[in-house]
Amino acid sequence: AMITEKSAALYARAVEVMPGGNSRTAVYSSPYPVYVRSGSGARVTDVDGVERIDFLNNSTTLIHGHAHPEMVEAIAAAVGHGTSFGMPTPVEVEYAEALSARNETFEHVRFTSSGTEAVMMAVQAARAYTERPKIAKIAGAYHGAYDAVAVNNDGSGNLISHAVTGNPEGVVANTVVIPFNDPEGSLEVLRRHADDLACVLIDPVPWRIGLLPASKEWLDALREFCDASGAVLISDEVGSYRVGYHGAMQLLGAEADITVMGKVIAAGMPIGAVAGRRRFMSVFDPSKGKPALPHSGSYNANPVSMSSGIASLRLLTPQAHERIGQLGEQARGSMRTALGEAGLDWEVNGLGSLFRVVANSAPAGYDSAAAAMKALYWKLLENGIHIGDSGLGCISTPMGEEEIAEYAVAFAKSLGQVLAEGRA
Ligand SMILES: *Cc1c(COP(=O)(O)O)cnc(C)c1O
């Protein structure tokens, strides 16, 4: 059995001072989470001294793995010069230039300290630009904690604007939901609200509803609707930017008005970015009098995050994207083979360096597909691999063939153990 004594002891202390011992829902696992001591490259070591290959990389954020020497150097150098100021710094200009150069639609860029905030600012920018109240989002998709987008975000995908508990009725009424990859179904909803819609907010590779890429047909339908109605097309690529050098939309043959990024664009320091066509981004411009949308934040464009971002983008060459994309394809292939040989109808989805095992059915001995997925998560941990307990994983640039081969062996072994224990 797995040794997790020190994690259990830490969790016992944590429950005394934090609700459920937790400060981030996504990292909780029952009966308690495994606490990490350190990470290096593709690997993490937990507090009991057990080393594993990390395929979760902080919810896909750490595209260069842990403590990458060039990242550490850039961040440490920035910290040594002061961590934040009530003045702009040269690195924010350099970083904005680097990000803007990646996609022709990233004409103007604005920084926040998290993806949640960046989504919030993009939605508010669309409202300020259009002077309309409503937003449309994909049923089931996750866009962070902002209340306007924390509607129907549980992955279920049913077409009702249901709230997280406590979300006011007015907020819920102003968020309408559209079915992913269904052009007719989406247009039917959008047309009904066309005069009131500030934006259509999508994630082109939405992980919570299965990590399938958006179809060209659906993206074209949304683009056409937005052009005709004046709604702003916002692409939340906080998670999915990593699928290609130019981001997810360009890879899928589409164009957003505003793109929201985060996670890998700084790969370890707090970050969010709103990037888009000048006409939309002009709502933030304070140089011509009070802007339509004033936007401040004590840590916006702080030099530590900016320096981390510059280092991350420097390492994220087109070749790096290509290489981790190929490793992602290999990883997906090995999982599909193992599932096929086990006679299980689960899917493995994803694009580029992102993957997700989608548990469709409960094997013998399990109450639900999710319970079997959780069992697989714990078996993988026992066998030296860390992925998300929802089946989410990704490739980082320090990984190579060796890590993918180890992963394939551990996945097949863990799956076999899960099924055998269910039958026993
Ligand atoms: C992670 C994520 C967010 C939230 O970003 P944070 O930096 O965690 O606040 C928003 N949207 C998507 C698609 C994400 O994957």
The ligand as an SDF file (V2000), in Angstrom:
LIG
                    3D

 15 15  0  0  0  0  0  0  0  0999 V2000
   -7.8920   27.6930  -15.0480 C   0  0  0  0  0  0  0  0  0  0  0  0
   -8.9610   28.2920  -15.8430 C   0  0  0  0  0  0  0  0  0  0  0  0
   -9.5710   29.5070  -15.4850 C   0  0  0  0  0  0  0  0  0  0  0  0
   -9.2320   30.2250  -14.1910 C   0  0  0  0  0  0  0  0  0  0  0  0
   -7.9020   30.6300  -14.1400 O   0  0  0  0  0  0  0  0  0  0  0  0
   -7.2200   30.8670  -12.6930 P   0  0  0  0  0  0  0  0  0  0  0  0
   -5.8600   31.3980  -13.0050 O   0  0  0  0  0  0  0  0  0  0  0  0
   -7.2160   29.5400  -12.0060 O   0  0  0  0  0  0  0  0  0  0  0  0
   -8.0800   31.8600  -11.9760 O   0  0  0  0  0  0  0  0  0  0  0  0
  -10.5210   30.0430  -16.3140 C   0  0  0  0  0  0  0  0  0  0  0  0
  -10.8780   29.4290  -17.4630 N   0  0  0  0  0  0  0  0  0  0  0  0
  -10.3190   28.2620  -17.8470 C   0  0  0  0  0  0  0  0  0  0  0  0
  -10.7490   27.6440  -19.1440 C   0  0  0  0  0  0  0  0  0  0  0  0
   -9.3530   27.6470  -17.0500 C   0  0  0  0  0  0  0  0  0  0  0  0
   -8.8190   26.4810  -17.4340 O   0  0  0  0  0  0  0  0  0  0  0  0
  1  2  1  0
  2  3  1  0
  2 14  2  0
  3  4  1  0
  3 10  2  0
  4  5  1  0
  5  6  1  0
  6  7  2  0
  6  8  1  0
  6  9  1  0
 10 11  1  0
 11 12  2  0
 12 13  1  0
 12 14  1  0
 14 15  1  0
M  END
$$$$
